[in-house]
Amino acid sequence: MAEMMTAIAIEGGKGPAQALHATEALRPAPGPGEILIKVAAAGVNRPDLLQRMGFYPPPPGAPATLGLEVAGEVVVGAGRWKAGDKVCALLGGGGYAEYAVVDARHALPIPGDLDLIHAAALPETVFTVFANVFEHGALKAGETLLVHGGTSGIGTTAIAMAKAAGAKVIATGRGADKKAKALELGADIAVDTKAEDFAEIVKAAGGADVVLDMVGASYFDKNLDALNTGGRIVYIASLGGSTLEVPVMKIMQKRAVISGSTLRPRSADEKARLAAEVEGVAWPWVAAGQLKPIVDATFPLAEAAQAHAHLEAGEHVGKVVLVV
Ligand SMILES: NC(=O)c1ccc[n+]([C@@H]2O[C@H](COP(=O)([O-])OP(=O)(O)OC[C@H]3O[C@@H](n4cnc5c(N)ncnc54)[C@H](OP(=O)(O)O)[C@@H]3O)[C@@H](O)[C@H]2O)c1
């Protein structure tokens, strides 16, 4: 096996999409309990854009190379994996490369008959939605999930997982085309937030029990207004403002719970726990065709800059994937 590999680097350490370029890098070597994966495809996620711009540094110990998820073939096995196995995996970084190293417990089998491009689009959003909607948000069958950014990578996954779990889904998006796409993707109700008041529509539909929110401050009052008694608002980002003014009386009256989480800095054991939960709960949904990763576009690894520009343009539906 060659000692060097192609990986994507950021010229100057941070910068615009055009700063991404292919370079020669040392192939990573697996440590105890880690596997080496020959990467076939790597998912592109919005956190990668933030890291590229210098706003989301990798946690201690994580590779500096971008890339939070891959699918490919095991070259050096550990744990339950042996050379030749096909896997997809949640990474702390390092996915935009020909080879990646990961804790064996953070790799999962390819569910159903998915190809590696679609499998690479699964881990980051499925782990995030599972942790936030089903664990922090405790969504149950028969309840209503309100998900903002319904056509995003996270949003498309949240719609499918909530429907598979027997919940009702109301999805928002900015524009009539995004509203139409959210309905196509299985949302029961969709809202064009450019033209419609989502709080009024959600209240008329019976209110929301769980809100998965990546927008933050600009949607907070309406989220709280649309929330049912005992409802949960779960934050995974704050793209529309990060400081909330919280009316305490209303929180008390609604017995509302506001929470949120990040995935990447969680401990290796915590990610292993999540991986086992995801494999038990969400992988059967993928195998049954209830949870289909939506891939909007693929780019060769060397065109990571174009992939980032595509995601930044914001017209995508679902995921962008790099093919290695
Ligand atoms: N906490 C975690 O563990 C975790 C893990 C993964 C991702 N995330 C975060 O989750 C978010 C989605 O990730 P992704 O990879 O799915 O990204 P993505 O596909 O690029 O989607 C971004 C979404 O954000 C929406 N948006 C951006 N600014 C907005 C604003 N001011 N008001 C309303 N909507 C706005 C867009 O809505 P429109 O479609 O309406 O334009 C779009 O749907 C990102 O912020 C990412 O950092 C968090």
The ligand as a Gaussian input file, in Angstrom:
#p B3LYP/6-31G(d) Opt

LIG

0 1
 N      -25.384000      20.098000      15.975000
 C      -25.011000      19.093000      15.226000
 O      -24.642000      18.032000      15.715000
 C      -25.034000      19.239000      13.730000
 C      -24.662000      18.177000      12.915000
 C      -24.748000      18.342000      11.523000
 C      -25.201000      19.555000      11.005000
 N      -25.519000      20.562000      11.849000
 C      -26.002000      21.848000      11.334000
 O      -27.258000      21.659000      10.750000
 C      -27.450000      22.607000       9.708000
 C      -27.858000      21.879000       8.443000
 O      -26.774000      21.122000       7.970000
 P      -26.818000      20.516000       6.505000
 O      -25.522000      19.850000       6.258000
 O      -28.071000      19.777000       6.340000
 O      -26.848000      21.884000       5.664000
 P      -27.531000      22.342000       4.315000
 O      -28.002000      21.162000       3.525000
 O      -26.593000      23.262000       3.665000
 O      -28.820000      23.154000       4.784000
 C      -28.796000      24.381000       5.426000
 C      -30.244000      24.780000       5.679000
 O      -30.229000      25.926000       6.509000
 C      -31.309000      26.739000       6.148000
 N      -30.994000      28.130000       6.503000
 C      -29.794000      28.736000       6.439000
 N      -29.887000      30.000000       6.897000
 C      -31.176000      30.187000       7.255000
 C      -31.901000      31.287000       7.799000
 N      -31.303000      32.444000       8.077000
 N      -33.215000      31.130000       8.033000
 C      -33.815000      29.958000       7.755000
 N      -33.177000      28.873000       7.237000
 C      -31.874000      28.988000       7.002000
 C      -31.460000      26.554000       4.663000
 O      -32.812000      26.761000       4.442000
 P      -33.513000      26.948000       3.009000
 O      -33.454000      25.591000       2.390000
 O      -34.847000      27.380000       3.342000
 O      -32.689000      27.944000       2.238000
 C      -31.032000      25.114000       4.449000
 O      -32.142000      24.275000       4.390000
 C      -26.122000      23.349000       9.542000
 O      -26.207000      24.580000      10.193000
 C      -25.134000      22.440000      10.233000
 O      -24.027000      23.147000      10.746000
 C      -25.455000      20.436000      13.186000

